[in-house]
Amino acid sequence: MGTGDDYIYYGKNEFKGINRGNQLVVKKRIEISEILEPKYKFVEKKLFSEYYLITIERFKNVVQKRIDDRIYMIKNNEVAEGSTS
């Protein structure tokens, strides 16, 4: 998959302007049920994907974090002793 030595990687999509370098913020319009004007407002919406890449073979069967419980189960097809999952 790559040359890194970790077993789990995190990534996310971010869009930045080519000319100014500012990050694109997507907003959605929501209706306000109150009678006050305006009858809607715009709020930030998390639209872009986030990814986890897991290389099972590199996992050493040592559970140190909550996500390691799940990786252990995927790799070994059983629940680790003392698992909280």
Chimera marker file (.cmm) of the C-alpha trace (Angstrom):
<marker_set name="trace">
<marker id="1" x="0.000" y="0.000" z="0.000" r="1" g="1" b="0" radius="0.5"/>
<marker id="2" x="2.879" y="2.344" z="0.749" r="1" g="1" b="0" radius="0.5"/>
<marker id="3" x="6.170" y="2.787" z="2.534" r="1" g="1" b="0" radius="0.5"/>
<marker id="4" x="4.945" y="3.932" z="5.955" r="1" g="1" b="0" radius="0.5"/>
<marker id="5" x="5.529" y="1.759" z="9.013" r="1" g="1" b="0" radius="0.5"/>
<marker id="6" x="2.248" y="2.421" z="10.845" r="1" g="1" b="0" radius="0.5"/>
<marker id="7" x="-0.801" y="0.160" z="10.558" r="1" g="1" b="0" radius="0.5"/>
<marker id="8" x="-3.488" y="2.864" z="10.530" r="1" g="1" b="0" radius="0.5"/>
<marker id="9" x="-3.575" y="6.161" z="8.646" r="1" g="1" b="0" radius="0.5"/>
<marker id="10" x="-6.151" y="8.952" z="8.616" r="1" g="1" b="0" radius="0.5"/>
<marker id="11" x="-6.874" y="11.376" z="5.821" r="1" g="1" b="0" radius="0.5"/>
<marker id="12" x="-9.560" y="13.814" z="4.766" r="1" g="1" b="0" radius="0.5"/>
<marker id="13" x="-10.472" y="15.917" z="1.785" r="1" g="1" b="0" radius="0.5"/>
<marker id="14" x="-9.843" y="19.630" z="2.006" r="1" g="1" b="0" radius="0.5"/>
<marker id="15" x="-10.292" y="22.119" z="-0.782" r="1" g="1" b="0" radius="0.5"/>
<marker id="16" x="-8.162" y="25.253" z="-0.835" r="1" g="1" b="0" radius="0.5"/>
<marker id="17" x="-8.268" y="28.170" z="-3.213" r="1" g="1" b="0" radius="0.5"/>
<marker id="18" x="-5.518" y="28.154" z="-5.828" r="1" g="1" b="0" radius="0.5"/>
<marker id="19" x="-5.010" y="31.920" z="-5.730" r="1" g="1" b="0" radius="0.5"/>
<marker id="20" x="-5.525" y="32.818" z="-2.064" r="1" g="1" b="0" radius="0.5"/>
<marker id="21" x="-5.042" y="29.488" z="-0.295" r="1" g="1" b="0" radius="0.5"/>
<marker id="22" x="-8.167" y="29.835" z="1.826" r="1" g="1" b="0" radius="0.5"/>
<marker id="23" x="-10.153" y="26.724" z="2.715" r="1" g="1" b="0" radius="0.5"/>
<marker id="24" x="-13.559" y="26.150" z="1.120" r="1" g="1" b="0" radius="0.5"/>
<marker id="25" x="-16.345" y="26.185" z="3.733" r="1" g="1" b="0" radius="0.5"/>
<marker id="26" x="-19.608" y="24.617" z="2.587" r="1" g="1" b="0" radius="0.5"/>
<marker id="27" x="-22.778" y="25.937" z="4.193" r="1" g="1" b="0" radius="0.5"/>
<marker id="28" x="-26.332" y="24.716" z="4.099" r="1" g="1" b="0" radius="0.5"/>
<marker id="29" x="-29.515" y="26.685" z="4.527" r="1" g="1" b="0" radius="0.5"/>
<marker id="30" x="-31.745" y="25.730" z="7.441" r="1" g="1" b="0" radius="0.5"/>
<marker id="31" x="-35.205" y="27.006" z="8.133" r="1" g="1" b="0" radius="0.5"/>
<marker id="32" x="-35.903" y="28.930" z="11.345" r="1" g="1" b="0" radius="0.5"/>
<marker id="33" x="-39.270" y="28.098" z="12.843" r="1" g="1" b="0" radius="0.5"/>
<marker id="34" x="-39.565" y="31.452" z="14.579" r="1" g="1" b="0" radius="0.5"/>
<marker id="35" x="-41.450" y="34.353" z="13.000" r="1" g="1" b="0" radius="0.5"/>
<marker id="36" x="-38.409" y="36.644" z="13.055" r="1" g="1" b="0" radius="0.5"/>
<marker id="37" x="-36.809" y="37.666" z="9.750" r="1" g="1" b="0" radius="0.5"/>
<marker id="38" x="-34.956" y="36.115" z="7.996" r="1" g="1" b="0" radius="0.5"/>
<marker id="39" x="-36.755" y="32.778" z="7.990" r="1" g="1" b="0" radius="0.5"/>
<marker id="40" x="-33.562" y="30.828" z="7.356" r="1" g="1" b="0" radius="0.5"/>
<marker id="41" x="-29.860" y="30.927" z="8.165" r="1" g="1" b="0" radius="0.5"/>
<marker id="42" x="-26.713" y="29.304" z="6.820" r="1" g="1" b="0" radius="0.5"/>
<marker id="43" x="-24.627" y="26.919" z="8.930" r="1" g="1" b="0" radius="0.5"/>
<marker id="44" x="-21.385" y="25.117" z="8.167" r="1" g="1" b="0" radius="0.5"/>
<marker id="45" x="-21.830" y="21.601" z="6.825" r="1" g="1" b="0" radius="0.5"/>
<marker id="46" x="-19.184" y="18.881" z="7.006" r="1" g="1" b="0" radius="0.5"/>
<marker id="47" x="-19.503" y="17.554" z="3.477" r="1" g="1" b="0" radius="0.5"/>
<marker id="48" x="-16.127" y="16.131" z="2.564" r="1" g="1" b="0" radius="0.5"/>
<marker id="49" x="-15.036" y="12.550" z="3.154" r="1" g="1" b="0" radius="0.5"/>
<marker id="50" x="-12.692" y="11.244" z="5.818" r="1" g="1" b="0" radius="0.5"/>
<marker id="51" x="-10.728" y="8.030" z="5.364" r="1" g="1" b="0" radius="0.5"/>
<marker id="52" x="-8.945" y="5.431" z="7.454" r="1" g="1" b="0" radius="0.5"/>
<marker id="53" x="-6.452" y="3.148" z="5.731" r="1" g="1" b="0" radius="0.5"/>
<marker id="54" x="-5.667" y="0.062" z="7.794" r="1" g="1" b="0" radius="0.5"/>
<marker id="55" x="-2.886" y="-2.396" z="6.984" r="1" g="1" b="0" radius="0.5"/>
<marker id="56" x="-3.903" y="-5.447" z="8.979" r="1" g="1" b="0" radius="0.5"/>
<marker id="57" x="-0.614" y="-7.276" z="8.405" r="1" g="1" b="0" radius="0.5"/>
<marker id="58" x="1.341" y="-4.530" z="10.212" r="1" g="1" b="0" radius="0.5"/>
<marker id="59" x="-0.844" y="-4.704" z="13.350" r="1" g="1" b="0" radius="0.5"/>
<marker id="60" x="1.166" y="-6.460" z="16.096" r="1" g="1" b="0" radius="0.5"/>
<marker id="61" x="-1.890" y="-7.745" z="18.052" r="1" g="1" b="0" radius="0.5"/>
<marker id="62" x="-1.220" y="-5.263" z="20.872" r="1" g="1" b="0" radius="0.5"/>
<marker id="63" x="-4.388" y="-3.419" z="21.890" r="1" g="1" b="0" radius="0.5"/>
<marker id="64" x="-3.513" y="0.089" z="23.099" r="1" g="1" b="0" radius="0.5"/>
<marker id="65" x="-6.429" y="2.174" z="21.793" r="1" g="1" b="0" radius="0.5"/>
<marker id="66" x="-10.147" y="1.563" z="21.343" r="1" g="1" b="0" radius="0.5"/>
<marker id="67" x="-9.760" y="1.210" z="17.589" r="1" g="1" b="0" radius="0.5"/>
<marker id="68" x="-7.154" y="-1.516" z="18.157" r="1" g="1" b="0" radius="0.5"/>
<marker id="69" x="-9.954" y="-3.715" z="19.575" r="1" g="1" b="0" radius="0.5"/>
<marker id="70" x="-11.697" y="-3.618" z="16.233" r="1" g="1" b="0" radius="0.5"/>
<marker id="71" x="-8.507" y="-4.139" z="14.227" r="1" g="1" b="0" radius="0.5"/>
<marker id="72" x="-7.670" y="-7.142" z="16.413" r="1" g="1" b="0" radius="0.5"/>
<marker id="73" x="-11.114" y="-8.626" z="15.694" r="1" g="1" b="0" radius="0.5"/>
<marker id="74" x="-10.705" y="-8.110" z="11.937" r="1" g="1" b="0" radius="0.5"/>
<marker id="75" x="-7.229" y="-9.662" z="11.877" r="1" g="1" b="0" radius="0.5"/>
<marker id="76" x="-7.843" y="-12.598" z="14.229" r="1" g="1" b="0" radius="0.5"/>
<marker id="77" x="-11.571" y="-13.233" z="13.819" r="1" g="1" b="0" radius="0.5"/>
<marker id="78" x="-11.986" y="-13.190" z="17.601" r="1" g="1" b="0" radius="0.5"/>
<marker id="79" x="-12.339" y="-10.720" z="20.455" r="1" g="1" b="0" radius="0.5"/>
<marker id="80" x="-9.138" y="-9.829" z="22.331" r="1" g="1" b="0" radius="0.5"/>
<marker id="81" x="-8.945" y="-10.744" z="25.999" r="1" g="1" b="0" radius="0.5"/>
<marker id="82" x="-10.041" y="-7.751" z="28.096" r="1" g="1" b="0" radius="0.5"/>
<marker id="83" x="-11.662" y="-6.059" z="25.083" r="1" g="1" b="0" radius="0.5"/>
<marker id="84" x="-14.114" y="-3.238" z="25.730" r="1" g="1" b="0" radius="0.5"/>
<marker id="85" x="-15.777" y="-3.529" z="22.307" r="1" g="1" b="0" radius="0.5"/>
<link id1="1" id2="2" r="1" g="1" b="0" radius="0.2"/>
<link id1="2" id2="3" r="1" g="1" b="0" radius="0.2"/>
<link id1="3" id2="4" r="1" g="1" b="0" radius="0.2"/>
<link id1="4" id2="5" r="1" g="1" b="0" radius="0.2"/>
<link id1="5" id2="6" r="1" g="1" b="0" radius="0.2"/>
<link id1="6" id2="7" r="1" g="1" b="0" radius="0.2"/>
<link id1="7" id2="8" r="1" g="1" b="0" radius="0.2"/>
<link id1="8" id2="9" r="1" g="1" b="0" radius="0.2"/>
<link id1="9" id2="10" r="1" g="1" b="0" radius="0.2"/>
<link id1="10" id2="11" r="1" g="1" b="0" radius="0.2"/>
<link id1="11" id2="12" r="1" g="1" b="0" radius="0.2"/>
<link id1="12" id2="13" r="1" g="1" b="0" radius="0.2"/>
<link id1="13" id2="14" r="1" g="1" b="0" radius="0.2"/>
<link id1="14" id2="15" r="1" g="1" b="0" radius="0.2"/>
<link id1="15" id2="16" r="1" g="1" b="0" radius="0.2"/>
<link id1="16" id2="17" r="1" g="1" b="0" radius="0.2"/>
<link id1="17" id2="18" r="1" g="1" b="0" radius="0.2"/>
<link id1="18" id2="19" r="1" g="1" b="0" radius="0.2"/>
<link id1="19" id2="20" r="1" g="1" b="0" radius="0.2"/>
<link id1="20" id2="21" r="1" g="1" b="0" radius="0.2"/>
<link id1="21" id2="22" r="1" g="1" b="0" radius="0.2"/>
<link id1="22" id2="23" r="1" g="1" b="0" radius="0.2"/>
<link id1="23" id2="24" r="1" g="1" b="0" radius="0.2"/>
<link id1="24" id2="25" r="1" g="1" b="0" radius="0.2"/>
<link id1="25" id2="26" r="1" g="1" b="0" radius="0.2"/>
<link id1="26" id2="27" r="1" g="1" b="0" radius="0.2"/>
<link id1="27" id2="28" r="1" g="1" b="0" radius="0.2"/>
<link id1="28" id2="29" r="1" g="1" b="0" radius="0.2"/>
<link id1="29" id2="30" r="1" g="1" b="0" radius="0.2"/>
<link id1="30" id2="31" r="1" g="1" b="0" radius="0.2"/>
<link id1="31" id2="32" r="1" g="1" b="0" radius="0.2"/>
<link id1="32" id2="33" r="1" g="1" b="0" radius="0.2"/>
<link id1="33" id2="34" r="1" g="1" b="0" radius="0.2"/>
<link id1="34" id2="35" r="1" g="1" b="0" radius="0.2"/>
<link id1="35" id2="36" r="1" g="1" b="0" radius="0.2"/>
<link id1="36" id2="37" r="1" g="1" b="0" radius="0.2"/>
<link id1="37" id2="38" r="1" g="1" b="0" radius="0.2"/>
<link id1="38" id2="39" r="1" g="1" b="0" radius="0.2"/>
<link id1="39" id2="40" r="1" g="1" b="0" radius="0.2"/>
<link id1="40" id2="41" r="1" g="1" b="0" radius="0.2"/>
<link id1="41" id2="42" r="1" g="1" b="0" radius="0.2"/>
<link id1="42" id2="43" r="1" g="1" b="0" radius="0.2"/>
<link id1="43" id2="44" r="1" g="1" b="0" radius="0.2"/>
<link id1="44" id2="45" r="1" g="1" b="0" radius="0.2"/>
<link id1="45" id2="46" r="1" g="1" b="0" radius="0.2"/>
<link id1="46" id2="47" r="1" g="1" b="0" radius="0.2"/>
<link id1="47" id2="48" r="1" g="1" b="0" radius="0.2"/>
<link id1="48" id2="49" r="1" g="1" b="0" radius="0.2"/>
<link id1="49" id2="50" r="1" g="1" b="0" radius="0.2"/>
<link id1="50" id2="51" r="1" g="1" b="0" radius="0.2"/>
<link id1="51" id2="52" r="1" g="1" b="0" radius="0.2"/>
<link id1="52" id2="53" r="1" g="1" b="0" radius="0.2"/>
<link id1="53" id2="54" r="1" g="1" b="0" radius="0.2"/>
<link id1="54" id2="55" r="1" g="1" b="0" radius="0.2"/>
<link id1="55" id2="56" r="1" g="1" b="0" radius="0.2"/>
<link id1="56" id2="57" r="1" g="1" b="0" radius="0.2"/>
<link id1="57" id2="58" r="1" g="1" b="0" radius="0.2"/>
<link id1="58" id2="59" r="1" g="1" b="0" radius="0.2"/>
<link id1="59" id2="60" r="1" g="1" b="0" radius="0.2"/>
<link id1="60" id2="61" r="1" g="1" b="0" radius="0.2"/>
<link id1="61" id2="62" r="1" g="1" b="0" radius="0.2"/>
<link id1="62" id2="63" r="1" g="1" b="0" radius="0.2"/>
<link id1="63" id2="64" r="1" g="1" b="0" radius="0.2"/>
<link id1="64" id2="65" r="1" g="1" b="0" radius="0.2"/>
<link id1="65" id2="66" r="1" g="1" b="0" radius="0.2"/>
<link id1="66" id2="67" r="1" g="1" b="0" radius="0.2"/>
<link id1="67" id2="68" r="1" g="1" b="0" radius="0.2"/>
<link id1="68" id2="69" r="1" g="1" b="0" radius="0.2"/>
<link id1="69" id2="70" r="1" g="1" b="0" radius="0.2"/>
<link id1="70" id2="71" r="1" g="1" b="0" radius="0.2"/>
<link id1="71" id2="72" r="1" g="1" b="0" radius="0.2"/>
<link id1="72" id2="73" r="1" g="1" b="0" radius="0.2"/>
<link id1="73" id2="74" r="1" g="1" b="0" radius="0.2"/>
<link id1="74" id2="75" r="1" g="1" b="0" radius="0.2"/>
<link id1="75" id2="76" r="1" g="1" b="0" radius="0.2"/>
<link id1="76" id2="77" r="1" g="1" b="0" radius="0.2"/>
<link id1="77" id2="78" r="1" g="1" b="0" radius="0.2"/>
<link id1="78" id2="79" r="1" g="1" b="0" radius="0.2"/>
<link id1="79" id2="80" r="1" g="1" b="0" radius="0.2"/>
<link id1="80" id2="81" r="1" g="1" b="0" radius="0.2"/>
<link id1="81" id2="82" r="1" g="1" b="0" radius="0.2"/>
<link id1="82" id2="83" r="1" g="1" b="0" radius="0.2"/>
<link id1="83" id2="84" r="1" g="1" b="0" radius="0.2"/>
<link id1="84" id2="85" r="1" g="1" b="0" radius="0.2"/>
</marker_set>
